[in-house]
Amino acid sequence: MPAQRVLLPRSTPAASGMSSRSITALLDRLEARSVECHSIMVVRRGHVVAEGWWAPYSAERPHLLYSLTKSFTSVAVGLAIADGLLSLDDRVVEVLPDHVPADISEQARRLTVHHLLSMTTGHRTDSLAEAWRLEPHDLVKGFLRVPFSKAEGTRHAYDNPTTFVLARMVERVTGRGLPEFLDERLFAPMGVEHAEWDRVASGAAFGFHGLHLTTEAVAAFGELLLRGGLWGDRRLVPREWVRLATRRHIDTLPFEDGSGNADYLRGYGYQFWMSRHGYHGDGSFGQLCVVVPSHDLVVVVTGANTQAQAVFDALWECLLPGMDGAGSTRDDEILTDRLRRLSLAPVPGSAAPERSVRARLDASAEDSALPDATTVTVHPVDGGWLLGIGSSLDVEVGHGRWRESSPLGRPVVAAGAWQGDTFVADLYLITTPHRVRLVVDAEAGTAVATWNIVPLTGPGLALHLRSPLMTRPDVA
């Protein structure tokens, strides 16, 4: 893989006026709470002061951001507005008249860019599944057909299609695809050389999810926002748009089950969440870009967990107290060594017995990654195994080290071991938060394949090994 371009300068916690012990305390807290992280980057006063990746994740790998993508789409909207091509008061029906249903309601006719950005269109909950059901080939039209329970502008509801519609509006007024528009106006000037987008079946970028970026690229985005849209001495995003997008426009509500988390009840901006300190872009399963202007701080975390609030608690309780603490070079060295050795737990076990196994997949487990009765074979090769899945997937598995293969285009990094008569392998879809654990019972001739966290775009493994992923998202 080619060398990654450096986007941000490096320094040490001590040189940036903070104690590295606070970062160590943050890592300790996340570990104690079993929060699975894949990367972390701390930027203070414009310099990266701490960075680490839990093997097999690594610095050069892009990572699926899920709904953190929405914050990038917000910037695209701001750029279109700055160009005079769009305004906050423009209505969906005026910009996308060919997507207007014949039976459109008066409220749907009134929906504006502001309502979409702030997710205040009047839907009670996320309308994605219902919109797809109503219009399987036109999500904009389906979104406009979903009934409204509240008046527009009065209530926030997290609603994925709002961002999809915004992406299509940007494309209509600019004449460019969303990825191409952001490449030209944002990523290329910043030096971000690889931004991959997952797409719906028509080929359009989701807009509300699906962007893959490296941890440093996300940190650079946070730093761009912190500097009010300036990248070096070049203005990429209008300061006024950054201010508008990252301030509260509407209150946020507890979840329907009555629960609520402190950093999700501070209000919502234009595709950004307000936090107890600063604001953040947020993606499912732990993809976070946290910007804290009061401390000249950006923190990026990627991972595979459902404990986002635990990350915020750790940031505020462990990291912030060290922002103006006295640091030492020895503490910095200890932290650097720890960050260098981060790793997810490999599969324990041996390389023996060196035998080939053939099994049939039992898909009775909920959300199995593979169809029932799929043939699974395990063949020993030098330093590991060749795993055959069905007729088209061959995955290389290492023992005591990670092995990479790309059976359908997107890389898989895998390691495994024998545990008695059972072969166990972890298959990391390394540009996503997801992995599959495959367990083969050699005596019974059966296998099971289960996700650590099921991808929101469906449980089928083969779908997520293709690049770009193209699917109709059945769930939010």
Backbone torsions as a table, in degrees:
resi	resn	phi	psi	omega
1	MET	NA	134.0	-178.0
2	PRO	-62.4	154.6	-179.6
3	ALA	-60.7	140.7	-179.5
4	GLN	-79.5	136.6	177.7
5	ARG	-73.3	133.4	179.7
6	VAL	-79.1	125.5	-177.3
7	LEU	-101.0	-29.7	-175.3
8	LEU	-127.3	144.9	177.5
9	PRO	-69.6	157.6	-180.0
10	ARG	-107.6	151.2	174.9
11	SER	-152.1	-166.2	176.2
12	THR	-120.0	157.6	176.3
13	PRO	-54.3	-45.9	-177.1
14	ALA	-61.0	-42.0	-178.8
15	ALA	-69.7	-19.2	-179.6
16	SER	-102.0	13.1	172.4
17	GLY	79.8	28.1	177.9
18	MET	-140.0	163.0	-179.4
19	SER	-91.8	128.6	176.7
20	SER	-66.5	-18.7	178.1
21	ARG	-63.8	-28.9	177.7
22	SER	-67.8	-35.0	176.9
23	ILE	-71.0	-39.6	175.0
24	THR	-60.7	-42.1	177.9
25	ALA	-63.1	-37.1	176.8
26	LEU	-61.7	-46.8	179.0
27	LEU	-62.6	-41.0	178.2
28	ASP	-59.8	-44.6	-178.4
29	ARG	-64.2	-45.5	-179.5
30	LEU	-62.0	-40.6	178.4
31	GLU	-65.8	-42.5	-179.4
32	ALA	-64.3	-31.2	-179.8
33	ARG	-91.3	6.2	179.6
34	SER	55.9	39.5	175.5
35	VAL	-85.6	113.4	-178.6
36	GLU	-78.9	112.7	176.0
37	CYS	-107.0	149.4	174.3
38	HIS	-108.0	-27.2	175.7
39	SER	-158.4	158.9	173.3
40	ILE	-147.5	140.9	175.9
41	MET	-142.2	129.7	179.1
42	VAL	-115.0	124.3	-179.4
43	VAL	-116.8	120.9	179.5
44	ARG	-125.5	128.2	179.0
45	ARG	53.7	38.3	174.2
46	GLY	84.0	0.6	-178.3
47	HIS	-120.1	139.8	172.6
48	VAL	-71.6	118.8	-178.3
49	VAL	-108.3	-13.3	176.4
50	ALA	-156.5	137.3	178.6
51	GLU	-153.9	139.6	179.7
52	GLY	-159.9	151.7	178.8
53	TRP	-130.5	133.6	177.6
54	TRP	-83.0	110.9	180.0
55	ALA	-53.8	138.4	14.4
56	PRO	-89.0	6.4	176.3
57	TYR	-70.8	151.8	-174.4
58	SER	-151.8	166.2	-169.4
59	ALA	-60.4	-36.8	-173.4
60	GLU	-81.6	-9.3	-176.4
61	ARG	-80.9	130.5	167.0
62	PRO	-71.4	154.9	-177.2
63	HIS	-131.8	135.6	178.3
64	LEU	-62.2	126.6	-174.1
65	LEU	-95.0	-6.6	-173.9
66	TYR	47.1	-131.0	-169.6
67	SER	-76.1	-4.4	168.5
68	LEU	-59.6	-21.7	174.0
69	THR	-54.1	-34.6	-176.1
70	LYS	-56.9	-36.3	-178.3
71	SER	-66.5	-31.7	175.8
72	PHE	-71.2	-38.8	176.1
73	THR	-63.4	-36.3	176.1
74	SER	-58.3	-43.1	178.4
75	VAL	-63.5	-38.5	177.1
76	ALA	-60.7	-40.8	176.8
77	VAL	-62.2	-44.6	179.8
78	GLY	-60.6	-37.5	178.4
79	LEU	-68.0	-40.3	177.8
80	ALA	-64.3	-37.3	177.0
81	ILE	-67.2	-42.6	179.0
82	ALA	-62.5	-30.3	178.8
83	ASP	-79.7	-2.5	-179.9
84	GLY	77.9	16.2	-177.1
85	LEU	-95.6	-14.2	-175.1
86	LEU	-150.0	157.7	174.8
87	SER	-140.2	161.9	179.7
88	LEU	-63.3	-24.2	-177.9
89	ASP	-92.9	-4.4	178.5
90	ASP	-63.7	137.8	-178.5
91	ARG	-95.1	148.0	179.7
92	VAL	-56.5	-43.4	-175.1
93	VAL	-65.5	-24.4	179.8
94	GLU	-82.5	-35.6	-176.8
95	VAL	-85.2	-33.0	-178.0
96	LEU	-123.8	60.1	-174.3
97	PRO	-63.8	-24.7	-179.2
98	ASP	-78.3	-1.8	177.4
99	HIS	-111.1	12.4	-176.9
100	VAL	-86.2	123.2	178.6
101	PRO	-69.8	154.1	-178.2
102	ALA	-64.9	-31.5	-176.5
103	ASP	-101.4	31.8	-175.3
104	ILE	-61.5	140.6	179.4
105	SER	-80.3	163.7	177.9
106	GLU	-64.6	-36.9	178.9
107	GLN	-64.6	-42.4	178.5
108	ALA	-61.3	-34.4	178.0
109	ARG	-65.0	-26.4	-174.6
110	ARG	-89.3	-8.0	-173.4
111	LEU	-65.4	133.0	-175.9
112	THR	-117.0	174.9	175.3
113	VAL	-58.2	-40.7	177.9
114	HIS	-58.3	-45.9	-179.4
115	HIS	-62.7	-39.3	179.5
116	LEU	-67.4	-46.7	-178.1
117	LEU	-61.3	-40.2	-176.7
118	SER	-90.6	-1.1	-178.1
119	MET	54.1	51.3	178.9
120	THR	-124.1	42.9	-176.7
121	THR	-78.3	-17.9	179.6
122	GLY	111.0	-2.8	173.7
123	HIS	-70.5	146.6	-178.2
124	ARG	-76.2	-38.0	-180.0
125	THR	-139.8	-178.3	177.5
126	ASP	-57.2	127.3	-174.1
127	SER	-96.9	7.5	-170.6
128	LEU	-59.6	-53.8	-176.5
129	ALA	-60.1	-43.3	-179.1
130	GLU	-68.2	-38.5	178.9
131	ALA	-63.5	-42.4	177.0
132	TRP	-64.6	-38.3	-179.9
133	ARG	-64.3	-41.9	-178.3
134	LEU	-70.5	-38.2	-177.4
135	GLU	-138.4	82.8	-174.8
136	PRO	-58.8	-21.9	-176.5
137	HIS	-112.5	5.4	-178.0
138	ASP	-151.8	89.3	-176.3
139	LEU	-64.8	-32.9	178.4
140	VAL	-62.0	-48.4	179.8
141	LYS	-63.9	-41.4	178.9
142	GLY	-62.7	-41.0	177.9
143	PHE	-59.5	-43.1	-179.3
144	LEU	-69.0	-18.7	-179.6
145	ARG	-90.4	-18.9	-178.9
146	VAL	-66.7	128.7	-177.0
147	PRO	-61.1	150.1	179.0
148	PHE	-103.6	141.1	-179.9
149	SER	-105.4	-16.8	179.9
150	LYS	-132.2	159.1	176.1
151	ALA	-68.0	146.7	179.2
152	GLU	-60.8	143.6	176.8
153	GLY	83.8	0.9	-172.8
154	THR	-108.7	-19.0	-173.0
155	ARG	-149.9	137.2	177.0
156	HIS	-89.8	135.6	170.2
157	ALA	-141.8	127.0	-178.3
158	TYR	-64.3	116.6	-164.4
159	ASP	-139.4	96.0	-173.6
160	ASN	-54.8	-40.9	-177.8
161	PRO	-61.8	-20.8	178.4
162	THR	-58.1	-39.7	-178.2
163	THR	-75.6	-33.9	174.7
164	PHE	-60.3	-44.4	179.8
165	VAL	-64.5	-42.2	177.4
166	LEU	-58.7	-42.2	179.3
167	ALA	-61.1	-41.7	179.7
168	ARG	-68.9	-33.1	178.3
169	MET	-68.2	-42.4	176.8
170	VAL	-60.0	-44.2	-179.3
171	GLU	-64.3	-37.7	-178.6
172	ARG	-65.9	-44.6	-173.7
173	VAL	-81.4	-24.6	-179.8
174	THR	-94.2	-20.7	-176.0
175	GLY	73.6	15.3	-179.4
176	ARG	-125.7	149.5	170.2
177	GLY	-65.0	150.6	179.9
178	LEU	-55.8	-45.8	178.7
179	PRO	-61.2	-42.0	-178.8
180	GLU	-67.3	-38.5	179.9
181	PHE	-64.5	-45.1	179.9
182	LEU	-72.9	-31.9	174.2
183	ASP	-57.8	-47.7	-175.6
184	GLU	-69.6	-43.1	-170.3
185	ARG	-94.3	-21.5	-174.2
186	LEU	-124.9	-61.3	-169.9
187	PHE	-68.1	-48.0	-179.3
188	ALA	-61.1	-47.3	177.9
189	PRO	-61.6	-28.0	179.3
190	MET	-82.3	-15.4	-176.7
191	GLY	91.2	12.9	176.9
192	VAL	-80.8	113.2	-169.9
193	GLU	-96.6	-11.7	-177.8
194	HIS	-140.4	106.6	173.9
195	ALA	-126.4	110.1	-178.2
196	GLU	-103.3	141.2	-177.9
197	TRP	-123.4	129.5	167.4
198	ASP	-76.8	157.0	-170.4
199	ARG	-137.9	157.1	172.2
200	VAL	-77.2	171.9	-172.5
201	ALA	-58.9	-27.5	179.7
202	SER	-72.9	-14.9	-176.9
203	GLY	104.3	-8.6	179.7
204	ALA	-76.9	143.4	175.2
205	ALA	-66.5	139.8	179.7
206	PHE	-52.5	-47.4	-175.0
207	GLY	85.4	-43.5	-179.9
208	PHE	-92.0	-3.6	-177.7
209	HIS	-172.2	167.1	169.7
210	GLY	105.2	-2.6	177.8
211	LEU	-83.3	133.8	175.7
212	HIS	-112.6	123.8	177.3
213	LEU	-139.7	157.4	172.7
214	THR	-70.8	160.3	178.1
215	THR	-58.4	-41.6	-178.4
216	GLU	-67.2	-35.0	177.4
217	ALA	-63.5	-39.2	177.1
218	VAL	-67.1	-41.0	177.8
219	ALA	-62.9	-38.7	177.8
220	ALA	-64.2	-37.9	176.1
221	PHE	-61.7	-45.3	177.4
222	GLY	-61.3	-39.8	178.5
223	GLU	-66.4	-37.9	175.5
224	LEU	-58.8	-43.8	178.2
225	LEU	-65.7	-43.9	-179.8
226	LEU	-58.3	-35.2	180.0
227	ARG	-88.0	14.0	175.8
228	GLY	69.9	28.8	177.6
229	GLY	94.9	2.4	178.8
230	LEU	-90.5	136.5	172.0
231	TRP	-120.8	102.4	-169.8
232	GLY	66.0	-124.0	177.6
233	ASP	-104.2	16.0	-177.7
234	ARG	-112.7	128.9	178.1
235	ARG	-86.9	117.2	179.3
236	LEU	-99.5	-32.7	-178.4
237	VAL	-130.8	134.6	179.7
238	PRO	-58.3	136.3	178.9
239	ARG	-56.4	-39.5	-178.6
240	GLU	-62.4	-36.0	179.2
241	TRP	-68.6	-42.9	177.2
242	VAL	-58.0	-44.1	179.8
243	ARG	-62.6	-43.6	-179.3
244	LEU	-66.8	-45.0	-174.0
245	ALA	-68.4	-30.5	-172.0
246	THR	-106.1	21.2	172.3
247	ARG	-116.8	160.1	-176.0
248	ARG	-70.8	129.3	175.0
249	HIS	-112.1	-20.4	-177.3
250	ILE	-155.8	148.0	174.3
251	ASP	-68.4	149.5	172.9
252	THR	-105.9	154.4	-171.4
253	LEU	-115.2	156.6	173.1
254	PRO	-60.7	159.8	178.5
255	PHE	-66.0	164.6	-174.0
256	GLU	-60.4	-27.8	179.1
257	ASP	-79.8	4.4	178.2
258	GLY	92.8	-10.0	-179.6
259	SER	-80.3	162.2	177.5
260	GLY	-164.1	149.7	-179.3
261	ASN	-116.0	142.7	-170.6
262	ALA	-56.3	-36.0	-177.2
263	ASP	-92.5	9.9	173.1
264	TYR	-121.2	8.6	178.8
265	LEU	-118.9	23.6	-177.8
266	ARG	-101.9	0.0	-179.8
267	GLY	111.3	166.4	-177.0
268	TYR	-128.1	140.7	179.1
269	GLY	-101.0	-132.1	175.3
270	TYR	-104.9	81.9	-178.3
271	GLN	71.0	25.1	171.4
272	PHE	-132.6	146.7	174.1
273	TRP	-95.3	141.8	170.8
274	MET	-82.1	146.1	-179.7
275	SER	-119.1	170.5	174.1
276	ARG	-60.0	-29.9	173.9
277	HIS	-131.1	113.9	177.9
278	GLY	74.1	-140.5	-176.2
279	TYR	-151.2	170.0	-178.7
280	HIS	-153.5	151.3	164.9
281	GLY	-94.9	143.5	-167.0
282	ASP	-137.4	133.0	175.1
283	GLY	-128.9	149.1	-178.5
284	SER	-50.8	147.2	173.1
285	PHE	66.4	28.0	167.4
286	GLY	98.1	26.1	177.5
287	GLN	-96.8	109.6	-171.2
288	LEU	-131.9	138.1	168.2
289	CYS	-125.7	105.5	-173.5
290	VAL	-106.0	125.8	-179.0
291	VAL	-117.6	123.8	-178.0
292	VAL	-123.8	87.6	-176.9
293	PRO	-57.8	-34.9	-176.4
294	SER	-64.2	-20.2	178.7
295	HIS	-116.8	10.6	-178.3
296	ASP	49.7	52.6	-167.8
297	LEU	-133.2	137.0	169.7
298	VAL	-129.3	132.0	175.5
299	VAL	-127.5	129.9	176.5
300	VAL	-118.2	133.7	175.9
301	VAL	-132.3	133.1	167.4
302	THR	-118.4	155.7	-178.1
303	GLY	-179.5	-163.8	178.9
304	ALA	-141.4	79.3	-178.6
305	ASN	-151.6	163.8	178.0
306	THR	-114.3	27.3	-176.0
307	GLN	-119.5	51.0	-177.7
308	ALA	-57.7	-39.1	-178.8
309	GLN	-63.9	-32.5	177.2
310	ALA	-63.2	-33.7	176.9
311	VAL	-66.8	-46.1	178.7
312	PHE	-62.1	-43.2	178.9
313	ASP	-58.0	-41.8	179.9
314	ALA	-66.4	-39.0	178.3
315	LEU	-60.9	-48.1	-174.3
316	TRP	-74.8	-35.4	-174.6
317	GLU	-89.0	-26.2	-177.5
318	CYS	-107.3	-44.3	-173.4
319	LEU	-81.8	-49.4	-174.0
320	LEU	-59.6	-37.0	179.2
321	PRO	-60.7	-19.1	179.6
322	GLY	-97.6	8.8	-175.9
323	MET	-62.9	-34.7	-179.9
324	ASP	-120.7	29.2	-179.9
325	GLY	-88.1	161.1	178.2
326	ALA	-77.7	125.0	178.8
327	GLY	-105.4	161.3	177.7
328	SER	-129.8	152.1	179.8
329	THR	-65.5	-33.1	178.6
330	ARG	-65.3	-43.1	176.4
331	ASP	-61.9	-39.0	177.6
332	ASP	-60.6	-41.5	180.0
333	GLU	-65.0	-41.1	178.5
334	ILE	-62.4	-44.0	179.1
335	LEU	-63.5	-45.4	-179.0
336	THR	-58.9	-41.7	179.1
337	ASP	-64.1	-41.4	179.0
338	ARG	-64.8	-43.6	-179.8
339	LEU	-62.9	-34.0	-179.5
340	ARG	-67.8	-26.8	-173.8
341	ARG	-100.9	10.1	-179.0
342	LEU	-62.8	139.1	179.4
343	SER	-161.0	144.9	167.7
344	LEU	-77.6	153.5	-175.2
345	ALA	-68.0	123.3	176.8
346	PRO	-74.9	163.0	177.8
347	VAL	-66.9	123.1	178.1
348	PRO	-79.1	153.8	178.1
349	GLY	138.6	-170.8	-173.9
350	SER	-114.0	171.8	176.3
351	ALA	-87.6	-8.2	-178.8
352	ALA	-101.2	154.9	2.6
353	PRO	-79.9	148.1	178.6
354	GLU	-85.2	81.7	-179.1
355	ARG	-139.5	158.2	176.7
356	SER	-91.1	145.1	-177.7
357	VAL	-133.6	143.6	174.5
358	ARG	-127.0	131.3	-175.9
359	ALA	-142.6	166.5	176.1
360	ARG	-115.2	137.8	-175.0
361	LEU	-75.5	130.3	172.9
362	ASP	-100.0	109.9	-175.2
363	ALA	-98.1	22.2	-178.6
364	SER	-71.1	-22.0	176.1
365	ALA	-64.1	141.2	-179.1
366	GLU	-60.3	135.0	177.7
367	ASP	58.8	44.1	175.7
368	SER	-58.6	144.6	-179.4
369	ALA	-79.6	-12.3	-176.5
370	LEU	-134.2	152.8	178.6
371	PRO	-67.9	154.7	178.0
372	ASP	-60.2	142.4	176.3
373	ALA	72.3	8.9	173.4
374	THR	-58.8	135.3	177.2
375	THR	-77.6	131.7	178.1
376	VAL	-123.7	127.4	177.5
377	THR	-123.3	146.2	177.0
378	VAL	-126.3	118.4	179.8
379	HIS	-122.4	128.4	178.2
380	PRO	-70.1	137.0	172.6
381	VAL	-133.6	173.8	-177.0
382	ASP	-57.7	118.2	176.0
383	GLY	77.9	11.0	-179.4
384	GLY	169.2	-139.8	-174.4
385	TRP	-145.3	157.3	168.4
386	LEU	-108.3	119.0	-177.2
387	LEU	-99.9	121.0	177.1
388	GLY	-102.6	128.4	-179.4
389	ILE	-124.3	112.1	-176.6
390	GLY	63.4	-149.6	-176.6
391	SER	-99.1	-6.2	-170.9
392	SER	-128.3	-6.8	-176.1
393	LEU	-113.1	121.0	172.7
394	ASP	-122.8	118.0	-175.6
395	VAL	-118.3	130.1	177.1
396	GLU	-84.7	133.4	-177.4
397	VAL	-124.7	127.6	179.3
398	GLY	-96.0	159.8	172.3
399	HIS	-116.6	119.7	-177.6
400	GLY	77.4	0.0	175.9
401	ARG	-158.1	161.4	-178.5
402	TRP	-87.6	140.7	174.1
403	ARG	-122.0	142.0	-175.9
404	GLU	-113.7	140.4	172.5
405	SER	-148.8	163.5	-179.3
406	SER	-134.6	74.9	-172.8
407	PRO	-63.6	-28.8	179.8
408	LEU	-129.5	13.8	176.5
409	GLY	120.8	-38.5	-179.3
410	ARG	-99.4	137.4	-172.6
411	PRO	-69.3	144.9	172.2
412	VAL	-122.8	131.1	176.6
413	VAL	-114.8	125.4	-170.3
414	ALA	-136.9	149.4	172.6
415	ALA	-145.3	152.6	-177.2
416	GLY	-156.6	-176.4	-179.8
417	ALA	-169.4	159.6	170.6
418	TRP	-89.8	137.4	173.2
419	GLN	-124.8	88.3	-172.5
420	GLY	68.5	-124.2	178.2
421	ASP	-94.3	15.7	-178.9
422	THR	-116.3	129.8	175.3
423	PHE	-99.7	129.8	-178.1
424	VAL	-125.2	131.9	177.7
425	ALA	-138.2	140.6	172.6
426	ASP	-104.8	122.7	-179.2
427	LEU	-107.7	106.0	-178.7
428	TYR	-89.5	118.5	169.4
429	LEU	-78.8	87.7	-156.0
430	ILE	-68.9	-13.8	173.8
431	THR	-99.3	18.2	178.4
432	THR	-138.6	173.0	174.4
433	PRO	-76.8	-1.2	-162.8
434	HIS	-105.1	150.7	171.6
435	ARG	-147.1	158.8	178.1
436	VAL	-115.9	131.8	171.5
437	ARG	-98.8	121.1	178.5
438	LEU	-105.2	126.3	179.5
439	VAL	-122.3	119.5	-177.4
440	VAL	-114.3	119.8	175.9
441	ASP	-90.6	104.0	-174.4
442	ALA	-65.5	-34.9	-178.3
443	GLU	-71.0	-43.4	-178.1
444	ALA	-82.8	-18.9	-178.1
445	GLY	71.7	29.9	-179.9
446	THR	-123.8	159.6	179.4
447	ALA	-142.9	151.8	171.8
448	VAL	-130.0	148.6	-179.7
449	ALA	-133.8	114.8	-175.5
450	THR	-128.0	147.1	179.0
451	TRP	-81.5	148.2	166.7
452	ASN	-66.4	-46.4	172.4
453	ILE	-141.4	126.6	-176.9
454	VAL	-68.3	129.2	177.3
455	PRO	-58.1	143.8	-178.6
456	LEU	-67.8	-17.0	179.0
457	THR	-93.3	13.1	173.5
458	GLY	120.3	161.7	-173.0
459	PRO	-89.5	-7.4	-175.5
460	GLY	-69.7	120.6	-177.0
461	LEU	-61.8	-46.2	-174.6
462	ALA	-58.0	-37.3	179.3
463	LEU	-56.2	-39.4	-173.6
464	HIS	-88.9	2.2	174.7
465	LEU	-96.9	-1.0	179.6
466	ARG	-97.9	145.5	-179.2
467	SER	-131.6	124.0	-3.0
468	PRO	-76.4	151.5	172.4
469	LEU	-65.2	131.2	178.4
470	MET	-129.4	119.8	-174.6
471	THR	-159.5	161.4	164.8
472	ARG	-89.3	119.2	-177.9
473	PRO	-72.5	113.9	-176.8
474	ASP	-79.5	-20.8	178.2
475	VAL	-134.4	163.7	-176.1
476	ALA	-71.1	NA	NA
